[in-house]
Amino acid sequence: MNNKKAVRSKFRKDVFVRDQHKCRCCGKSGYDRQEESVASKVPLDAHHITNRDEMVNGGYVKENGISVCDDCHAKAEAFWSTGEPVEGFSPDDLYKLIGSSLEVSKTASQRILG
């Protein structure tokens, strides 16, 4: 596995493990949509709270990621496409749900080996 792929894989795993494979916004139990399928659960994504392009080394750290189902992912992404967050889904709101912040995630991202 190349280094970039390994960093991405670790990011997803770390986020899902920390979040106990649940959407942190609505609480639905889920699974990593890139690795498995579980009929009784919803697919989850590891959403970058701050855009990868705005973070050193892409922000592939659990401090910048949150597990979200498809419905909540759309709400979280709305901020990046419109500039206006859906209530409860601003980057600051999402960071609070995981006990992180932009500053914490930037510091963690700087530690990723490129």
N, C-alpha and C positions, 0 to 999 in steps of 0.2 A: 504494500500500500504506500503510495507516495505521501510526502509530508503534508501537503494541503488536504488530501483526502483523510489522513489520520487526524488532523486537527479538527476538521468538520465532524468526523465520526465521534471524536471525544466530546466535542461541544454538545452534540445531540444526546449522547448517552448521559453526560453529566447533568444536563437540564432535566431529562426525563426521570433520572434516578432521584434528583433533589425534589422534584415535583410529584414523586410517587406515581408517575404515569397517569396524572390527572390534569385536566385543564385548570390552570390556576385561576381563571376568571369565573367559570361557571361550575367547576367541580366534577364534570363528567369524567368517568374512567376511560382510559384510552390506551392506544398502542402507537409506536413509532411507525408512521405510514411508510417509511422507507425500508423497514425491516421485516414486518410481519403483518398478519391480518387476523383479527379476533372478532368473530361475528357479533358477540354481545357487547363490544366496546366501540368507541368512535376513534377514527384516525386522528393523531395529534401531530402538530408541527412544533419544532423548536424555533420560535419567533425571535429575531434579533430586535431588541427594544430600540436601540439606536442603530440606525442604518450601518451596514458593513462598510460602506464607502466613507463614513465619517469617523471610523475608529482605526487606530493603529492595528495592523495585523488582522483587520477584518472583524474585530470584536467577537471572535469565536471563543467566548468564555461564558461559563454559566452565570456570571454576574450581569451579563448583557442578554441573557436568553430566558424565555418563559414558555412553558408548555401551553399550547392553545389548541382547541378544537377548530373546525372549519368556520363555524359561526363567529366565534370570538376572534379568530385570526383576521377575518374580514373587518371586524370593528377596529382591531389594533392597526391594521394596514391603512385604514381610512385617513389617519393623520398624515401619512407619507404621501398620499395622492391628493388630498385636499388642503392640507395645512391646518385643518380643524379636527381636533380629536372628538370621537364619540365619547359621551360622558362616561367616565370611569375607565377609559382606555387610552389616556394620554401616556406618553413615555414615563412621566413621573408617577402616575397611578400604577403602571405595570411594575416599575422598579420597586415601589412600596410593597406590592404583593409578594415579591421575592426577597425583600429585605436588602435591597441594593440601591445604587444610585448611579448617575452618569459618571461621577468622579471615581467611584469604586470600580466600575466596569472598565473605565479607561486605564486605570492603574493595572488591573488584572490583564487587560489586553496587551499592555506593553511587555508583559512577561512571556508572551508566546514566542517561541523560537521560530524565526522565519525560515 
